[in-house]
Amino acid sequence: MKVSDILRVKGNTLFTVSPDQPLSDAILAMSENDIGSLVVMHHGDLVGMLTFREVIQAVVKNGGSVGQSTVRGVMDDHPLTCTPGTEIDEVRRMMLERHARYMPVLTERTLMGVISFYDVAKAVVDSQDFENRMLKAYIRDWPVEEEAADQAKAAQATGG
């Protein structure tokens, strides 16, 4: 499974912010849209990520308020990124190593979307559920002749 599979299911709604916007505006946008991150874009290029982690760190550093902080002052300016062709197992490994909850998806310099650790976990669970259903269906539809032969062999082996 690849990142493109997650994006296809998730859709392509993107929430972005400018690095020079006040942090308070970015927090309001995150709250209103019930999202945990904003992609920071400048002149069409990805320049960072703003997540609740950076927001909380800025609030603590500022004595409990955001003050006059801008997005640029608190954003992660070297976010972890992937491509639509990246395998999900690789994304999981990268996210776990960096403790990243959100990852922008880029094709060259074009932002294709953002995936979250939740999106990755959901995709893995859905894939495993599908595989389990297929295996159960296969077992349930096992050919009767083979099953009868197996039972006869088992009976012979036990002397029954």
N, C-alpha and C positions, 0 to 999 in steps of 0.2 A: 504494500500500500504506500502511496506517495502523498505528499502535501497537496498536490492538485486534487486528489480525491476528497480531502477535507474541505478545501475551498469550494468545490463543486456543490457539496451538501450545505455548507455554511452560508454561501452567498458572498456577495462582494461589497457589502456596505462597509465603508471606511470612515473613521473619524480621525481628523487631523487637526493640528494646531501649529501656529507659527512660533518660532523660538522667541520672538520679541513680545508675544502676548503676555499679559499679567497671569501669574500662576492662579490667581483667584478665578479668572475666566475659564481656565482649563479645568479646574476642579468643578466648577459649575457645570460645564459641558459633560464631564465624566459622570456626575451625579444625575443630571437630567436624562442622559442616555443609558444609565445603568451599565456602564462599561468600566473596566479596570485599567484601561490604557488609552493613550492617544499617540499617534504617530506624529513626530515633529518633522514638518516639511518646510524647506526654504528654497524658493525659486524652482519648485518641482523636484527637488532632491530630498531624499531621506537624510536628516541630520541628527536624529535622535529618537528616543522613546521616553514617554512620560507615563509612569505607572503609579499606583497608589503607594508603592514602596518609596519612590523618590519624594512623593508629596508628604508622606508621614515623616521622612527624614528631614525635610525642609521645615515642617511645622515644629518639630522637636528642636531643631537647631535655632529656630527663630523665637523660641520661648512660647510656643503655643499658637502662633498665628502665621499667616503667610506674608504679612507685611507688604512690601513693595516688590517682592520677588517676581522675576520673570521665568518663563518656561526654560529659557536658555540656562539660567543659573542653577537649575535643579535636575534637568533631564539627564538621562544616560546618553552620552554622545558617541558611544561605541556599542550600539545594541547588537545582539546576536541576530543574524539573519539566515534565511535559507532560500531555496528556489522551489518552484512548483514540482520539480523533479526529485527533490530530496526524499529519501525513504523515511518513513515514520520512525523506524527504529533508530536511525541516525538523529532525528529531531529529538526524540526522547532522551538519548544519551547527551546531546548538547545542552538541552534544557536542564537536565539534572546536574550536569557538571557546573553550570553557571548559575544555578538556582533561578533560572529565568522562567517567568510565568507567561510571557508574551513574546512572539517572534514575528517580525515583519517578513513577508514573503516577497522577494524581488526577482524579476526577470531582467537581468543586466541592471539598469538603474530605475526601472519602472516598478512601482509599488503595486503588487497584485492583491495584497490582502494582509491580514494579521491572523495568526493562529495562536490559541492559548493552550496552556497545559491541559485545561479541561477539554478542549477540542481534540487533542491528541489522545487523552485517556478515553474519551467517549468513542472515538474511532476504533481504538484497539478493542474495547469491550464489545462494541457492535459487531466487529469482525469475528471475535471469538464466539459470540452468541450465534451468529450465522453459521459458523463452522460446526458448532455443537448441534444446531438444528439439523444440518445436513447429515452429520454422522448418525444422529438418532433416527432420521428418516431412512437412511441406508440400512441401519440395523433392523428397523421395523419391517422393511421391505425385503429382508433377506430371503432368497429363494427357498421355498418349502422343501424341495428335494434335498438340497444340501443340508438343511437343518435336520431332516429325518435321518439322513445318512450319518451325520455327526452324532445324533442321539443313539443310533444303533451301535456305532463304534464305541461310544462311552459305555453302553450297557454291556458289550462284549468284554471290555477292558475290566469291568468291575465284577464280572461273572454273573451278571443278571440277565 
